[in-house]
Amino acid sequence: MADKVHVKTVINGEAVEFLCEPRDSLLEVLRDNLMLTGAKEGCNNGNCGACSVILNGRLVNSCLVLGAEIEGKEVETVEGLAEPNKLHPIQDAFLENAALQCGVCTPGFLMAAKALLNENPNPTEHDVRFWLAGNLCRCTGYDKIVRAVLDAAETMSTEVNA
Amino acid sequence: MRAFEYTSPKTVSEAADLLAEKGDLARVLAGGTDLIVQVREGKRHLERIVDIKDIPEANVLSYDPQAGLHLGSAVPCYKIYGDKAISAAFPALADSTHIIGGTAIQGRAAVGGNLCNASPAADTIPALIVLEATCIIAGTNGTREIPVEQFCTAPGITVLQNGEFLESLKVPAPKSNSSSFYLRFIPRNEMDIAVVGAGASVVLDDAKESIVSARIALAAVAPTPLFAEEASVLLAGRAASDESAIEEAAEAAKTIARPISDMRGSAEQRVHLVGVLTKRALNGAIQRVKES
């Protein structure tokens, strides 16, 4: 068995160090080593987006990143989205629009939506649907999810302009 | 996943040595969107992964209207379609990088990786072929260059020898009055693998009325992506508005397709699609020149 890798990284703004096997995915490291179980394992091959996290500002599937690769990088997961006692506007919009049913895809959708709004604060419905194509909801609640993201965009741009 | 060793060399020569030492049991990691899945599913048995993302040469992304594009093999898709100057100069490359997987895949997957994975259905390869890209291959004895249409030799197999890896790609600057286009047929709107893909580039005369030269390339209709050379050549000197010329090129492209039937489509459907997509790619490229 290969030697364990010592990784220093930043997760949700906090410096983190861990040991992992070279073959451990970032998803496995988050869930099993660091107990950050928000990102979910769906397909484990990059199709479903349930494991979506933001790595150095880009949306990625954490099942397709090795834990060893995040040395010196920054990771954002759904656990870092809300402030203490205050949900993120995207989370609020998901609740208001009932944009979740079983909830397994939700953390991935939230992170994908955050990455979208970071890059494009005023997306059209087409932009949202195209961007979220890599996140699957098997309860098929897509319309509510798209509406929630558009609502969040509106709330967030109003907050910025207020 | 079976155990392997993870290495992240900082230089080209270090990477070549790490690869040479393990031969077929070592493989380069760029975006990992193919490789990690292959290892996890047991389709590839590796003892060593060589992550090239810390190597400066593999991360180059520079475009100059005279010198053209220098694209490091580890540069992810989003950086290409996200760059306005590069997208404007090489539209076929922007078309193809924008439809590979979804947002999260495009955040990691590299054009160089798409090429080295050597799928017959790879979307970026026809784009690279019509744009006349050159592969810069690094090895333990320095670098060598080959045209991209010679890079893939069979499904999943390339010309890379033991200890070699794709360092970067060079794409010549676009000629005046030229443009390019890539499209594919899939039964869904996105997030799918090409049933057939077709790329085209055209150079028109100054009046933008006749075709000076053209290049057509196809994906998913043979063991490797194909450069449809004969179909390309017969367009030289023809009027850009001459639908019969476009039709002839499409028919010629169909003759080199030798597809299989599989779950994505029958051989007969694929040959038909070559005709349809070749025409659309050519007309799309011509339209882009006229609009420029």
Interface residues (C-beta under 8 A of the other chain):
Chain A: M1 A2 D3 V5 E21 P22 R23 S25 N44 N45 G46 N47 G49 S52 L55 R58 L59 V60 N61 C63 L64 V65 L66 A68 E69 E71 A112 A115 L116 F130 W131 L132 A133 G134 N135
Chain B: M1 R2 A3 F4 E5 Y6 S8 L29 G31 G32 T33 I36 V37 V39 R40 E41 I49 D51 K53 P76 Y78 G101 G102 T103 A104 I105 G107 R108 N189 E190 M191
